[in-house]
Amino acid sequence: MNEPYRVGVDIGGTFTDLVMLDSRSGRLFNEKVLTTPQDPSVGVLEGMQKILDAYGAKPSEVRHVIHGTTLVANAIIERRGAKVALITTAGFRDVLEIGTEWRYDTYDLFIEMPEPLVPRRWRYEVPERIGPAGNILTDLDEQAAVEVVRQIAATDAEAVAISLLHGFRNPVHEQRVRDIVKREAPHLVVCISSDVMPEIDEYERTSTTICNAYVLPIFERYLRRLTDGLHRMGIDKDLYLMLSDGGTVHESTAVSHPIRLVQSGPAGGVQATTVIGSLAGAPDVLCFDMGGTTAKACLIDAGEPLRTTEFEVARVYRFKRGSGLPLRIPVIEMIETGAGGGSIAQLDHLGLVQVGPESSSADPGPACYGRGGKWATVTDADLVLGYLAADSFLGGDMQLDVQAAKQALTENIAEPLGVSAIDAAWAVHETVNENMAQAASIHALEKAKNIAGYAMLPIGGAGPVHACNIAMKLSLPQVICPLSAGVASALGFLVSPTAFTFVQGGVVPLGELEFAAVREMLDSMEGDGRQLLLAAGITAETMQIEHVVAMRYVGQGYDVEAQINAAILAASDREAMRAAFESAYRTQFGRIEPNMPVEIVSWRVTVAGPRPSIDLTAARATAVTGAPIKGNRKVYFGPAMGFVDVPVYDRYQLQPGNSFDGPGIFEERESTTVVPPGATSRIDTALNLVIDLPGAA
């Protein structure tokens, strides 16, 4: 393939970000356009045309478009997916209400649980039963299944989710019901749990399968609109999409498993952070991603982000685990720590400042955007405090309205509290920062991590504005702000390998494990992965295979993942498997139970291609054409200091070796970095702004 350009496109809640790599020169080019919530593909196509025109690239010269989107998550959160019916084992239609019987708030007598995506009247039962070992206890009543499918076909359902008891151990009944659906109602989209999530935990498996069916029709239509638009534009190459675990896949794979894209944008940001941190000599990093709608944090240890298979979406209470719809998919582990730039600030019932979870989104956006927004947001507060400049937002492409921001803060916060607009703005800013610092600290403690020596690496349009303040609250010594932090997720798509993870559950005691059967199963999973990657253009000799086994002590309800190599499997080495498990268990919990038996819960096989390499030093190289200082402006650093006259620097005019004493404002098109008084900063060889914070050892 001789086409020189690769483009990463990330749809956020407020902006759609694009990063284009010219493989001939190694240069990177960025673009931002407002997201179009009613049809996100419109914003993508607008951004693609804009970035191609801006840098003189032809559509026919584009080799790859790699895409991440919030469409899947938003469809579930906003309840605008397809109408789904559920087919399950007789007697189990109410599993969605029963759940795990775990209360996220023990003492709330009026606890509110998430409303199931499938109402009870659309949940159907078929007589059948598979045992926990995969043996057939009761044959499938095929005539009953036919009658159920015909009943569903008579409704206006668009999709069917099939989740039968223990279907992950033996999928024969699920597959047969799927065949009946395709025969009797070929217009229906159908998903079976043994394909979507072949693991133990009936409630989570059913929920994940339903969510996949819920978003699949709208995701398929969206992809069709997007690919048709790209083809009309003259880009006739295949589309690739970012998964929540940090791998990219061909569109044909993504369209079958859209639920795996629920965290695609943030995953791209973490992948970019991993590369940037390693190049900056900081393999241990707290990635802080603050965009227009939310803020997230991720721990990166020794250059690898933490991963998990448990995730929740559409929480009733944003920060309460257990109040959302559970998903069991491979994801990079991130915690939502707070609000984004467009999050709305208001007073709660106690008269305290509350920020989020409601967002002004891209339309109408914050009050300062001048698009009709009346609510005060984090961006409005940052503008009033002087962190943002009205005339240089998005490189001057978007003029901000300071008076509109002050008016929104005054009406919604200042007047009810009897304070000034500046005090109201500072209250919003500090509330956001304190909430995010506390959430990040708790997340680190839950993962048994001491982050005192970690560097913070902020990304997202709002991340660098808030990073230093949050890092000081966490007692972190250093903040590394990359150039173009506001489009880091789109950059992450370009440095992520093509990869896919296969999962197979089945609880079995380690002492009874049949290694020959396991090797056969893993070889089959690996073979499927190799075929996917070969179809995506990855050569066999460059593929990497990773085996992970989830294990637990017998009697426990939670498992721990341990990586094992092919030699352990080939030697049928049970002791080595136990040692790998106990090493991971000790890291997580600080102790082990040497006399307790261990059992296998599930297996994972990841087949990955090579990580694309980008020379970020060369890619970011800029020609100095003017003075580094753009001027000065008044910036507020709290009641003790008030407004301070601060130099404003043009990031594009800074070169490696430049150093500065704080305070300072560093502006670029995609974001603004706020350096507090007492800090020192410098530009490293990759044009990162490295900030040493006051009080650091």
C-alpha positions, -999 to 999 in steps of 0.1 A, spaced: 0 0 0 16 32 -12 -9 57 1 10 79 26 -17 91 50 -32 74 80 -60 92 99 -72 87 135 -107 101 142 -122 103 178 -157 114 184 -161 130 218 -191 145 236 -182 181 224 -155 178 197 -145 154 170 -107 151 169 -86 141 139 -49 133 137 -33 126 103 1 110 98 22 115 67 43 84 65 67 100 41 78 128 63 66 114 96 47 146 103 14 148 122 -14 171 115 -44 179 137 -79 191 133 -110 197 156 -146 202 146 -177 203 167 -194 169 172 -228 165 155 -248 145 181 -278 138 158 -256 120 133 -219 118 144 -209 107 109 -216 142 96 -189 156 119 -165 129 110 -169 136 73 -167 174 78 -135 169 98 -120 146 72 -126 171 44 -113 199 65 -80 182 74 -74 170 39 -80 204 25 -59 222 52 -28 201 43 -32 195 6 -39 158 9 -60 139 -16 -87 114 -5 -71 88 -27 -38 91 -7 -55 79 25 -44 44 34 -63 39 67 -90 56 87 -90 44 123 -121 54 142 -133 55 178 -167 67 189 -190 74 219 -220 62 199 -222 29 216 -220 42 252 -243 72 244 -270 49 228 -272 29 260 -270 59 284 -296 79 264 -318 48 258 -320 53 221 -309 18 209 -329 -8 191 -360 -26 205 -347 -59 218 -364 -91 228 -348 -117 251 -350 -155 248 -339 -173 279 -342 -206 297 -377 -213 312 -378 -199 347 -351 -173 342 -368 -143 325 -364 -122 356 -327 -124 359 -324 -88 348 -343 -76 378 -328 -101 403 -293 -93 392 -267 -103 417 -288 -91 447 -259 -68 455 -269 -33 469 -246 -4 460 -259 15 489 -267 -7 519 -287 18 539 -308 35 511 -343 21 516 -354 37 483 -324 24 463 -329 29 425 -315 2 402 -310 7 365 -341 0 344 -335 -31 322 -332 -25 285 -357 -52 278 -391 -48 295 -406 -80 310 -433 -83 283 -405 -88 258 -387 -115 277 -395 -150 264 -387 -184 278 -380 -217 261 -379 -252 278 -343 -265 278 -315 -269 303 -277 -272 300 -259 -283 331 -229 -264 346 -205 -290 331 -220 -285 296 -241 -317 296 -277 -315 283 -302 -321 311 -333 -312 291 -335 -311 253 -345 -279 236 -382 -278 228 -379 -267 193 -416 -262 187 -418 -239 217 -388 -220 203 -406 -216 170 -437 -203 187 -417 -178 207 -398 -165 177 -431 -160 158 -445 -141 187 -414 -118 187 -417 -114 149 -452 -101 154 -439 -72 176 -419 -42 164 -387 -57 179 -355 -51 158 -332 -75 176 -331 -106 197 -307 -115 224 -304 -152 233 -289 -161 267 -296 -196 280 -284 -210 313 -248 -223 310 -249 -216 273 -212 -206 276 -203 -242 285 -223 -257 256 -237 -234 230 -256 -260 211 -291 -248 222 -283 -211 217 -270 -219 182 -302 -239 174 -325 -211 187 -304 -186 166 -310 -208 135 -347 -208 142 -348 -170 145 -329 -166 112 -354 -190 95 -386 -177 110 -377 -140 113 -348 -132 90 -354 -94 95 -343 -96 131 -307 -90 143 -297 -118 166 -269 -121 192 -262 -152 214 -243 -150 247 -219 -178 237 -205 -155 210 -207 -122 228 -195 -133 263 -188 -170 268 -182 -168 305 -197 -176 339 -220 -151 356 -255 -154 342 -267 -118 349 -236 -102 335 -236 -125 304 -272 -117 297 -268 -80 302 -238 -79 279 -256 -98 252 -286 -76 254 -265 -44 252 -247 -58 222 -281 -65 205 -294 -31 216 -267 -11 199 -259 -34 169 -286 -21 145 -278 16 151 -241 10 149 -245 -10 117 -265 19 102 -240 44 114 -210 25 99 -229 23 66 -235 60 65 -199 67 74 -183 43 49 -207 55 22 -197 91 30 -159 82 29 -164 65 -4 -182 95 -19 -153 116 -7 -129 94 -26 -115 74 4 -122 38 -8 -101 19 18 -115 -2 46 -124 14 80 -108 2 112 -122 8 147 -107 11 182 -118 -14 208 -121 -7 245 -90 -29 253 -67 -8 232 -67 -29 200 -80 -20 166 -101 -42 143 -115 -42 108 -150 -28 105 -164 -63 97 -152 -75 131 -164 -44 150 -199 -46 135 -204 -80 151 -192 -69 185 -201 -32 189 -203 -35 227 -166 -38 227 -163 -2 215 -181 12 245 -148 28 258 -130 32 225 -121 69 227 -106 68 262 -87 36 253 -70 55 225 -60 82 249 -44 57 272 -25 41 243 -11 75 233 -2 82 270 17 49 272 39 58 243 44 94 253 52 85 289 78 58 278 95 83 255 96 109 283 113 84 306 82 79 328 69 43 325 48 48 356 21 73 348 -13 84 359 -31 92 327 -57 120 332 -81 124 304 -105 154 307 -126 161 277 -159 179 271 -182 156 290 -162 135 315 -128 130 331 -111 96 335 -80 83 351 -59 52 343 -28 38 360 0 28 337 27 5 353 60 -2 336 46 10 303 14 -11 304 -21 1 314 -41 -19 339 -68 -40 322 -100 -56 334 -131 -74 321 -157 -57 343 -174 -25 333 -206 -6 339 -225 17 317 -255 40 323 -251 43 360 -281 56 380 -255 74 402 -225 83 383 -198 74 408 -215 45 426 -203 11 414 -232 -13 410 -257 13 399 -252 7 362 -258 -20 336 -229 -45 339 -208 -55 309 -182 -83 307 -158 -72 280 -120 -67 278 -113 -31 286 -85 -9 297 -93 -1 333 -102 35 338 -121 52 365 -144 81 358 -131 107 382 -154 137 374 -167 162 350 -156 176 317 -153 211 303 -189 211 292 -203 197 325 -229 219 341 -224 235 375 -253 241 398 -263 241 434 -276 209 450 -304 206 475 -280 215 503 -268 247 485 -234 232 477 -217 235 443 -222 204 422 -206 198 388 -221 173 364 -232 147 355 -254 168 332 -235 182 303 -241 211 279 -227 188 251 -217 203 218 -252 218 213 -257 243 227 -224 239 246 -211 261 274 -226 296 277 -193 311 265 -197 293 231 -225 318 223 -247 290 209 -276 295 233 -263 278 264 -275 294 297 -260 270 323 -226 276 338 -200 250 330 -164 242 338 -152 259 306 -171 290 316 -154 290 350 -119 285 334 -125 314 310 -136 338 338 -105 328 359 -82 336 330 -70 301 323 -85 303 288 -84 332 264 -115 344 246 -97 352 214 -73 322 210 -96 292 217 -91 266 190 -63 287 176 -87 316 172 -112 297 151 -138 300 179 -144 332 198 -155 328 234 -180 352 251 -166 362 286 -197 382 295 -220 352 287 -198 330 310 -199 356 338 -237 360 335 -242 322 336 -220 319 367 -237 348 383 -273 336 378 -267 299 386 -240 301 413 -230 335 425 -263 352 432 -279 322 451 -247 320 473 -243 358 476 -207 358 463 -190 373 433 -187 357 398 -150 352 404 -157 333 437 -183 312 419 -159 304 391 -132 294 417 -157 272 436 -166 254 404 -129 249 395 -119 237 429 -149 214 432 -140 196 400 -103 193 410 -110 181 445 -135 155 433 -111 142 407 -81 140 430 -102 121 456 -115 96 430 -80 90 416 -65 85 450 -92 59 460 -88 41 426 -50 38 433 -57 24 468 -82 -1 455 -55 -14 431 -29 -15 459 -7 11 441 14 38 457 14 65 431 36 90 450 63 86 424 41 86 394 40 113 368 7 127 357 2 129 319 -29 149 311 -47 146 278 -81 159 264 -89 195 257 -94 203 294 -68 180 309 -38 203 309 -59 232 324 -66 212 355 -36 188 357 -12 207 379 -38 216 405 -50 179 407 -14 166 408 -5 188 437 -35 176 456 -23 140 450 13 150 459 26 139 425 60 154 417 57 159 380 33 166 352 42 158 315 20 177 291 24 165 255 20 187 225 -15 183 210 -29 168 242 -64 178 231 -63 152 203 -43 125 221 -71 99 217 -71 102 180 -33 99 181 -36 68 202 -56 51 174 -25 55 151 -1 38 176 -24 10 186 -19 -25 173 -45 -45 154 -56 -70 180 -86 -90 192 -92 -109 225 -111 -142 226 -127 -154 258 -139 -188 270 -152 -195 304 -155 -227 324 -150 -233 361 -127 -263 368 -104 -270 398 -68 -267 389 -61 -302 400 -87 -316 376 -76 -295 346 -73 -315 314 -44 -298 296 -49 -316 263 -84 -302 260 -73 -268 271 -45 -267 245 -69 -277 218 -93 -249 229 -66 -223 230 -52 -233 196 -87 -229 181 -91 -194 197 -56 -185 184 -65 -198 150 -96 -176 148 -75 -146 159 -49 -152 133 -75 -154 106 -89 -120 117 -55 -104 116 -46 -119 83 -78 -105 68 -67 -71 82 -34 -73 64 -12 -84 93 15 -109 84 17 -141 104 53 -137 114 46 -104 131 17 -116 152 20 -119 190 0 -143 212 -8 -138 248 -25 -163 271 -43 -151 303 -61 -173 328 -86 -160 354 -83 -180 386 -95 -178 422 -94 -197 454 -123 -221 456 -152 -205 474 -143 -169 464 -165 -148 442 -138 -127 425 -110 -139 403 -75 -126 395 -59 -127 361 -24 -142 355 -4 -144 324 10 -178 314 33 -188 286 31 -216 261 58 -236 279 36 -239 310 7 -253 289 30 -276 269 44 -291 301 10 -293 318 27 -275 348 0 -270 375 25 -257 400 37 -230 376 1 -220 370 -6 -218 407 26 -197 412 15 -173 384 -19 -169 401 -5 -164 436 20 -138 423 -9 -118 408 -30 -124 439 -2 -112 463 2 -81 442 -35 -73 445 -42 -83 481 -8 -84 498 -10 -121 509 -18 -156 496 -35 -187 510 -10 -215 503 -33 -243 516 -64 -233 497 -73 -251 464 -74 -230 433 -98 -231 403 -99 -219 368 -127 -194 359 -119 -185 322 -93 -182 295 -83 -153 273 -63 -154 241 -51 -121 226 -38 -121 191 -20 -89 182 -1 -74 154 29 -51 159 24 -17 174 27 10 147 58 32 153 57 70 152 87 92 158 70 118 179 101 140 180 101 143 142 63 143 140 60 173 162 89 193 149 79 229 143 97 258 127 101 287 150 86 318 132 80 341 161 86 350 197 77 324 224 59 349 246 25 360 232 19 385 260 6 386 295 -28 382 311 -44 382 346 -49 347 359 -66 337 392 -48 313 415 -71 313 445 -82 337 472 -48 339 488 -31 352 456 -59 366 436 -52 376 400 -16 373 390 0 388 359 12 357 340 32 353 308 14 335 280 36 313 258 30 300 223 37 262 225 45 261 188 74 285 192 91 265 220 121 242 214 138 215 233 159 229 262 137 259 268 130 263 306 106 285 325 97 295 360 60 295 370 34 308 368 28 305 331 1 298 305 11 277 275 -13 279 246 -18 257 216 -47 251 193 -60 220 210 -55 228 247 -40 252 273 -16 242 300 -17 261 333 15 261 353 11 274 389 34 297 409 65 280 423 67 253 396 94 250 370 90 236 335 111 227 305 106 214 270 121 179 264 133 164 231 98 153 221 85 188 227 66 177 259 62 204 286 77 187 317 65 205 349 82 200 382 57 210 409 64 229 441 71 208 471 83 178 451 113 160 465 
